[in-house]
Amino acid sequence: MKDNSSPIFHITGGQGWINDPNGLVKFNGKYHIFYQYHPYSCEWGPMHWGHVVSEDLLHFRRLPIALTPGDEFDKDGCFSGTALVKDNILYIVYTGFINNDNPDDIKQIQCLASSEDGIHFVKHGAIITGEDLPDIYKSCDFRDPKLVYKDGLYYLFAVAKKKSGGGSIVLYKSQDLKKWEFVSDVLTHNSEGKMLECVDYHEDLNLILYSEQDIPMNNSYQCHNIHSCAYEIGKLNDEYKFISKDEKKLLDYGFDFYAAQIINNENILIAWLNMWGRNNPTSKYGFAGMLTTPRKVYIEDGILTQKPLIYGEITLDKDINNHIDGHLDVGVIHLNVEGLEALSINLRKGDNEVSKFYLKDNEFYFDRSNSGEIINGEEKDELSLKGIRKLPYMRKDNDDIYIVLDKYSIEIFVNGISMSNIVVSNQNSDIYEIDIKSNKAHIEVYK
């Protein structure tokens, strides 16, 4: 592979910075994926909406920028938002950002845009402002809408920060996308972090997702990232409160996963494959940030289960006795294991570097301390400083393990639980080695 090449099947901006996926939607038979985009730098800057389209979610074609900041209601940024198709029109609701000198005077405004062809968008201006928030919330932290249509009404979820501190999810309703009425504060508990972001709600899955900023290390769901993504399974009651069946759970156990969103009616999840507070080694190649591989999601035994869409042709299909090795820089390794007792996998092994994934004390460990380019974050706990993340082993009679390798990333799925990581290795580091002890094991390799 070439040092200056882009990932093969992960979405980037081509050049410049990207973060949150936005407005994931199927329109006129094609998947439209938007994302937060700063085309002029590998650093975060005035946010645009980048845009790609796909027929299979494996091959993507870049389209013109969908939204550019500059109007009075979004002069300093077109922040994250949502998309919905109604009557053959693609609607976008996004957060317009106005950056005043005083942080308390920043304005975050929910705005509407639409398109008849899915390429050219017309802005319709502000539809919900800080004046439409109850007085207990701060209008300077009011963003990331999610639009839902049901029984003749539009519902809009968004995140807002209370003046007393802590993030909330608020809900509005409308008959026409123009006039909106406040309905409720959706969650029955306070956020553990300082703010919530990127809410997503799916009634068919009984699921609500959100990202959480500045989480204390003694948090309830064992998250080692300062910023992370959680989910809850439950339902909205008659008072529009989301009643969870269980405690919130961590959506991904890796270093680099945030702002997850699910494509409406498709149950396919995509997130930002990066994290706030990290250095970006890929900047030297002209881009910073990418989106995760798309994952099919479903609820199984009270867990949000994820299965990656497979990229490539099958090149190896055989049983494993106790050891196998080969070369793979881009592709997918699939292991099906009966009666797993021990597992150790080396990935991207080359001269003086390797990424390790192994089972120890009924937990899986991913170690990128010697993976190549050093990636540092804001986390200062012992595990983070060692370059390690852990994933709980939900043991089954037959374990399914997927390892998705692309240039600059390794995503791992064990029985539907994921850990997503940026890894920037040398171009010649493409050896994998698998040592396994089990009753029976089978490997498939796609490339």
C-alpha positions as CSV (number, residue, x, y, z in Angstrom):
1,M,0.0,0.0,0.0
2,K,1.1,3.6,-0.5
3,D,1.8,5.8,2.4
4,N,-0.2,8.7,0.9
5,S,-3.2,6.6,0.0
6,S,-6.7,6.9,1.6
7,P,-8.5,4.0,3.3
8,I,-10.0,1.6,0.9
9,F,-13.5,1.2,2.3
10,H,-13.8,3.8,5.0
11,I,-15.3,7.3,4.3
12,T,-13.0,10.3,4.6
13,G,-13.3,13.8,3.3
14,G,-10.6,13.1,0.7
15,Q,-8.8,16.0,2.2
16,G,-9.3,18.0,5.3
17,W,-11.0,17.2,8.7
18,I,-14.1,15.2,9.3
19,N,-16.0,14.2,12.4
20,D,-19.7,13.2,13.1
21,P,-21.7,11.3,10.5
22,N,-24.9,13.3,9.8
23,G,-28.2,12.7,8.1
24,L,-27.8,9.0,7.3
25,V,-30.7,8.2,4.9
26,K,-31.8,6.2,1.9
27,F,-33.2,8.4,-0.9
28,N,-34.1,7.4,-4.5
29,G,-32.5,4.0,-4.0
30,K,-29.1,5.2,-2.8
31,Y,-27.6,5.6,0.6
32,H,-26.6,9.2,1.4
33,I,-24.0,9.7,4.1
34,F,-23.2,13.2,5.3
35,Y,-20.6,14.2,7.8
36,Q,-19.1,17.2,9.6
37,Y,-16.4,18.5,7.3
38,H,-13.7,21.2,7.2
39,P,-12.3,21.0,3.7
40,Y,-9.5,23.6,4.2
41,S,-7.5,22.1,7.0
42,C,-6.7,18.9,8.9
43,E,-7.8,20.7,12.0
44,W,-11.4,21.3,13.2
45,G,-12.8,24.5,11.7
46,P,-16.0,26.1,10.4
47,M,-18.2,23.0,9.8
48,H,-19.6,22.1,6.4
49,W,-21.7,19.1,5.5
50,G,-19.6,16.7,3.3
51,H,-21.5,14.2,1.3
52,V,-21.0,10.7,-0.3
53,V,-23.5,8.4,-1.9
54,S,-23.5,4.6,-2.2
55,E,-25.5,1.7,-3.6
56,D,-24.0,-1.0,-1.3
57,L,-22.3,0.9,1.6
58,L,-19.0,-0.5,0.5
59,H,-18.2,1.7,-2.4
60,F,-18.8,5.4,-2.1
61,R,-18.9,8.3,-4.6
62,R,-18.1,11.8,-3.4
63,L,-20.8,14.5,-4.1
64,P,-20.5,18.3,-3.8
65,I,-20.6,19.8,-0.3
66,A,-24.2,19.8,0.8
67,L,-24.2,22.7,3.3
68,T,-21.8,25.6,3.6
69,P,-21.9,28.0,6.5
70,G,-22.3,31.7,5.9
71,D,-26.0,32.7,6.3
72,E,-27.1,34.8,9.3
73,F,-28.4,31.6,11.1
74,D,-25.3,29.5,10.4
75,K,-22.6,32.0,9.7
76,D,-19.9,30.1,11.7
77,G,-20.8,26.5,11.1
78,C,-23.4,24.0,9.9
79,F,-23.2,21.6,12.9
80,S,-24.5,18.0,13.1
81,G,-28.1,17.0,12.3
82,T,-30.5,14.6,10.7
83,A,-32.2,13.7,7.4
84,L,-35.7,12.4,6.6
85,V,-37.4,11.6,3.3
86,K,-41.1,12.8,3.0
87,D,-43.1,13.1,-0.2
88,N,-40.0,12.5,-2.4
89,I,-38.1,15.4,-0.8
90,L,-35.0,15.0,1.3
91,Y,-35.2,17.2,4.4
92,I,-32.3,18.1,6.6
93,V,-32.5,19.6,10.0
94,Y,-29.1,20.8,11.3
95,T,-27.7,23.1,14.0
96,G,-26.6,26.6,12.8
97,F,-23.7,27.9,14.8
98,I,-23.1,31.6,15.6
99,N,-19.8,32.1,17.5
100,N,-19.9,35.3,19.6
101,D,-16.9,36.4,21.7
102,N,-18.6,35.6,25.0
103,P,-19.1,31.8,25.3
104,D,-22.5,32.4,27.0
105,D,-23.6,34.4,24.0
106,I,-22.9,31.6,21.5
107,K,-26.1,30.7,19.6
108,Q,-26.9,27.2,18.4
109,I,-30.1,27.2,16.3
110,Q,-32.0,24.4,14.6
111,C,-32.3,25.0,10.9
112,L,-34.1,23.4,7.9
113,A,-32.8,22.6,4.4
114,S,-34.3,20.5,1.6
115,S,-33.4,18.9,-1.7
116,E,-35.4,17.4,-4.6
117,D,-32.5,15.6,-6.1
118,G,-30.3,14.7,-3.1
119,I,-27.5,16.8,-4.4
120,H,-28.5,20.5,-4.4
121,F,-29.9,21.9,-1.1
122,V,-32.0,25.0,-0.3
123,K,-31.7,26.5,3.1
124,H,-35.0,27.6,4.8
125,G,-33.5,29.2,7.9
126,A,-34.1,28.8,11.6
127,I,-37.0,26.7,12.9
128,I,-36.2,26.3,16.6
129,T,-34.0,28.9,18.5
130,G,-32.9,29.3,22.1
131,E,-36.0,31.4,22.7
132,D,-38.0,28.2,22.1
133,L,-36.2,26.4,24.9
134,P,-37.6,26.3,28.5
135,D,-35.7,28.7,30.7
136,I,-33.8,25.9,32.6
137,Y,-31.6,25.3,29.5
138,K,-28.7,27.2,28.0
139,S,-29.2,28.3,24.4
140,C,-25.5,28.2,23.8
141,D,-25.5,24.4,24.1
142,F,-28.5,23.2,22.0
143,R,-27.7,21.1,19.0
144,D,-27.5,17.8,17.1
145,P,-31.2,17.2,16.1
146,K,-32.7,13.9,15.2
147,L,-35.9,14.0,13.1
148,V,-38.7,11.3,13.2
149,Y,-42.0,11.2,11.5
150,K,-44.9,9.2,13.0
151,D,-48.7,9.3,12.7
152,G,-48.8,12.6,10.9
153,L,-46.5,14.5,13.1
154,Y,-42.8,15.3,13.0
155,Y,-40.8,14.8,16.2
156,L,-37.4,16.4,16.8
157,F,-35.0,15.2,19.5
158,A,-32.0,17.4,20.3
159,V,-29.4,17.8,23.1
160,A,-29.4,20.7,25.5
161,K,-27.5,21.7,28.5
162,K,-29.2,22.7,31.7
163,K,-28.1,25.9,33.4
164,S,-27.6,23.8,36.6
165,G,-25.1,21.6,34.6
166,G,-25.4,18.3,32.8
167,G,-26.7,17.3,29.4
168,S,-30.3,16.5,28.5
169,I,-32.3,15.3,25.5
170,V,-35.3,17.5,24.7
171,L,-38.2,16.7,22.4
172,Y,-40.3,18.9,20.1
173,K,-43.2,18.2,17.8
174,S,-44.6,19.8,14.6
175,Q,-47.2,19.4,11.9
176,D,-45.3,21.2,9.2
177,L,-41.5,21.3,10.1
178,K,-41.9,25.1,10.6
179,K,-43.8,25.6,13.9
180,W,-42.5,23.5,16.8
181,E,-43.9,22.9,20.3
182,F,-41.7,21.7,23.2
183,V,-42.9,18.3,24.5
184,S,-40.5,16.9,27.2
185,D,-37.1,16.3,28.7
186,V,-36.7,12.8,27.5
187,L,-34.3,11.1,29.9
188,T,-35.3,10.2,33.5
189,H,-31.7,10.5,34.7
190,N,-28.9,13.1,34.5
191,S,-25.9,12.6,32.3
192,E,-22.7,11.6,34.0
193,G,-20.7,13.8,31.7
194,K,-20.8,17.6,31.3
195,M,-22.8,17.4,28.0
196,L,-24.6,15.0,25.7
197,E,-24.3,15.1,21.9
198,C,-25.5,13.3,18.8
199,V,-28.8,11.8,20.0
200,D,-30.4,9.1,17.8
201,Y,-33.7,7.4,18.5
202,H,-35.2,4.3,16.8
203,E,-38.6,3.1,17.9
204,D,-38.4,-0.2,15.9
205,L,-35.3,-1.1,18.0
206,N,-36.6,0.4,21.2
207,L,-33.3,2.2,21.3
208,I,-31.9,5.6,22.1
209,L,-28.2,6.5,21.5
210,Y,-26.2,9.5,22.6
211,S,-22.6,10.6,23.0
212,E,-21.4,11.8,26.4
213,Q,-18.6,14.4,26.9
214,D,-16.2,14.7,29.9
215,I,-17.2,11.5,31.6
216,P,-15.6,10.9,35.1
217,M,-13.4,7.8,35.3
218,N,-15.6,6.4,38.0
219,N,-18.5,6.3,35.6
220,S,-21.2,3.6,35.8
221,Y,-20.5,1.8,32.5
222,Q,-16.7,1.4,32.7
223,C,-15.8,3.7,30.0
224,H,-12.1,4.6,29.7
225,N,-12.5,7.3,27.1
226,I,-13.2,10.8,28.3
227,H,-15.8,11.1,25.6
228,S,-17.8,8.1,24.5
229,C,-21.1,6.7,23.2
230,A,-23.8,5.0,25.2
231,Y,-27.2,3.4,24.4
232,E,-30.3,2.5,26.3
233,I,-33.0,0.0,25.4
234,G,-36.6,1.0,26.4
235,K,-39.6,2.9,25.2
236,L,-41.1,6.4,25.3
237,N,-44.1,6.4,27.6
238,D,-47.3,8.5,27.2
239,E,-45.5,11.5,28.8
240,Y,-42.7,11.2,26.3
241,K,-40.2,10.0,28.8
242,F,-37.8,7.2,27.7
243,I,-38.1,4.4,30.2
244,S,-35.1,2.1,30.1
245,K,-35.2,-1.6,30.7
246,D,-31.7,-1.6,32.1
247,E,-28.8,0.7,32.8
248,K,-27.1,2.5,29.9
249,K,-24.4,0.5,28.2
250,L,-21.2,1.4,26.3
251,L,-21.6,1.2,22.6
252,D,-18.0,0.5,21.6
253,Y,-15.0,-0.4,23.8
254,G,-12.2,0.9,21.5
255,F,-10.1,4.1,21.5
256,D,-11.8,5.7,18.6
257,F,-15.6,5.8,18.3
258,Y,-18.1,8.6,18.7
259,A,-21.3,10.2,17.4
260,A,-23.0,6.9,16.3
261,Q,-26.0,7.2,14.0
262,I,-28.3,4.6,12.5
263,I,-29.7,4.7,9.0
264,N,-33.5,5.0,9.2
265,N,-35.4,1.8,8.4
266,E,-32.2,0.0,7.6
267,N,-30.7,-0.6,11.1
268,I,-27.2,0.1,9.9
269,L,-24.9,2.0,12.2
270,I,-22.0,4.3,11.3
271,A,-19.9,6.4,13.7
272,W,-16.9,8.7,13.7
273,L,-13.8,6.5,13.8
274,N,-11.8,9.0,15.9
275,M,-11.9,10.8,19.2
276,W,-11.7,14.3,20.6
277,G,-8.3,15.1,22.2
278,R,-6.3,12.8,20.0
279,N,-3.4,13.7,17.7
280,N,-4.0,12.7,14.0
281,P,-1.1,10.9,12.4
282,T,-2.9,10.7,9.1
283,S,-2.7,14.5,8.7
284,K,0.6,14.1,6.9
285,Y,-1.4,12.3,4.2
286,G,-3.8,15.2,3.9
287,F,-6.8,14.0,5.8
288,A,-7.9,13.7,9.5
289,G,-10.7,11.5,10.6
290,M,-12.9,8.9,9.0
291,L,-16.1,7.0,9.6
292,T,-16.4,3.5,10.8
293,T,-17.3,0.6,8.6
294,P,-21.1,0.2,8.4
295,R,-22.5,-2.3,10.9
296,K,-25.8,-4.1,10.8
297,V,-27.4,-3.7,14.3
298,Y,-30.0,-5.6,16.2
299,I,-31.0,-6.3,19.8
300,E,-30.1,-9.7,21.2
301,D,-30.5,-10.7,24.9
302,G,-30.7,-7.0,25.9
303,I,-27.5,-6.1,24.0
304,L,-27.1,-3.9,20.9
305,T,-25.3,-6.3,18.7
306,Q,-23.2,-5.2,15.7
307,K,-22.1,-7.2,12.6
308,P,-19.9,-5.5,10.0
309,L,-20.7,-5.5,6.4
310,I,-18.1,-7.7,4.7
311,Y,-15.7,-6.1,2.2
312,G,-13.9,-8.2,-0.4
313,E,-13.8,-11.7,-1.9
314,I,-13.1,-14.7,0.2
315,T,-9.5,-15.9,-0.2
316,L,-9.2,-18.4,2.7
317,D,-11.7,-20.8,4.1
318,K,-10.4,-23.6,6.4
319,D,-10.4,-25.1,9.8
320,I,-7.6,-24.1,12.3
321,N,-5.9,-26.6,14.6
322,N,-3.8,-24.2,16.8
323,H,-1.9,-21.8,14.6
324,I,-2.3,-19.9,11.3
325,D,-0.5,-16.9,9.7
326,G,-0.6,-15.0,6.5
327,H,-0.5,-11.5,5.0
328,L,-3.4,-9.1,5.1
329,D,-3.3,-5.3,5.1
330,V,-6.9,-4.6,4.0
331,G,-9.8,-7.0,4.4
332,V,-11.7,-9.0,7.0
333,I,-10.8,-12.0,9.2
334,H,-13.8,-14.0,10.4
335,L,-13.3,-16.6,13.1
336,N,-16.0,-19.0,14.2
337,V,-14.9,-20.9,17.4
338,E,-16.4,-23.6,19.4
339,G,-15.3,-24.0,23.0
340,L,-12.7,-21.2,23.1
341,E,-10.0,-21.6,25.8
342,A,-7.2,-19.3,24.6
343,L,-6.6,-16.8,21.8
344,S,-3.7,-14.6,20.8
345,I,-3.7,-12.6,17.5
346,N,-1.0,-10.4,16.1
347,L,-2.1,-7.9,13.5
348,R,-0.2,-5.6,11.2
349,K,3.0,-7.2,12.3
350,G,6.2,-5.9,10.6
351,D,9.7,-4.7,11.5
352,N,9.5,-3.7,15.2
353,E,5.8,-3.2,15.3
354,V,2.6,-5.1,15.9
355,S,-1.0,-4.7,17.1
356,K,-2.1,-7.3,19.6
357,F,-5.5,-8.8,20.4
358,Y,-5.7,-11.5,23.1
359,L,-7.9,-13.2,25.7
360,K,-6.9,-12.9,29.3
361,D,-8.9,-13.6,32.5
362,N,-12.2,-13.7,30.5
363,E,-11.6,-10.3,28.9
364,F,-10.3,-9.4,25.5
365,Y,-7.4,-6.9,25.3
366,F,-6.4,-4.7,22.3
367,D,-2.9,-3.3,22.6
368,R,-1.7,-0.6,20.1
369,S,1.3,0.5,22.2
370,N,3.7,-0.8,19.5
371,S,1.4,-0.4,16.5
372,G,3.4,2.2,14.6
373,E,2.7,5.9,14.9
374,I,2.1,7.0,18.5
375,I,-1.5,8.2,19.2
376,N,-1.9,10.1,22.4
377,G,-5.2,11.2,24.0
378,E,-6.4,13.2,27.0
379,E,-6.9,10.1,29.1
380,K,-4.3,9.6,31.9
381,D,-5.5,6.4,33.5
382,E,-3.0,3.5,33.6
383,L,-4.8,1.5,30.9
384,S,-4.9,4.4,28.4
385,L,-1.2,5.3,29.0
386,K,-0.3,1.7,28.2
387,G,-2.2,1.9,24.9
388,I,-4.7,-0.8,25.9
389,R,-8.4,-1.2,25.7
390,K,-10.5,-4.1,27.1
391,L,-13.7,-5.7,25.8
392,P,-15.9,-8.0,28.0
393,Y,-16.2,-11.6,26.8
394,M,-19.8,-12.6,26.5
395,R,-19.1,-16.3,26.1
396,K,-21.2,-18.4,23.7
397,D,-21.0,-22.0,22.6
398,N,-20.0,-20.7,19.2
399,D,-18.1,-17.4,19.2
400,D,-18.1,-15.1,16.2
401,I,-15.1,-12.8,15.9
402,Y,-14.7,-10.3,13.0
403,I,-11.6,-8.3,12.5
404,V,-11.9,-5.5,9.9
405,L,-8.6,-4.2,8.6
406,D,-8.3,-1.0,6.5
407,K,-5.4,1.4,6.1
408,Y,-5.1,3.2,9.4
409,S,-7.8,1.3,11.3
410,I,-8.6,-2.0,13.1
411,E,-12.2,-2.7,14.1
412,I,-12.9,-5.9,16.1
413,F,-16.3,-7.5,16.9
414,V,-16.7,-10.4,19.4
415,N,-20.2,-11.8,19.5
416,G,-21.5,-8.5,18.3
417,I,-19.7,-6.3,20.8
418,S,-17.3,-3.9,19.1
419,M,-14.0,-2.1,19.7
420,S,-12.8,0.5,17.1
421,N,-9.3,1.8,16.8
422,I,-7.1,4.0,14.7
423,V,-3.8,2.3,13.9
424,V,-1.2,3.9,11.6
425,S,1.4,1.3,10.8
426,N,4.3,1.0,8.3
427,Q,3.2,0.1,4.8
428,N,5.0,-3.2,5.0
429,S,3.4,-4.3,8.2
430,D,0.8,-6.8,6.9
431,I,1.5,-10.1,8.7
432,Y,-1.2,-11.7,10.9
433,E,-0.6,-14.6,13.3
434,I,-3.4,-16.4,15.1
435,D,-2.8,-18.9,18.0
436,I,-5.9,-20.5,19.3
437,K,-6.9,-23.3,21.7
438,S,-10.5,-24.5,21.3
439,N,-12.6,-27.5,20.5
440,K,-13.0,-26.4,16.9
441,A,-12.2,-23.2,15.0
442,H,-12.8,-22.1,11.4
443,I,-11.3,-19.1,9.6
444,E,-12.5,-17.1,6.6
445,V,-10.4,-14.3,5.1
446,Y,-11.8,-11.7,2.8
447,K,-9.6,-9.3,0.8
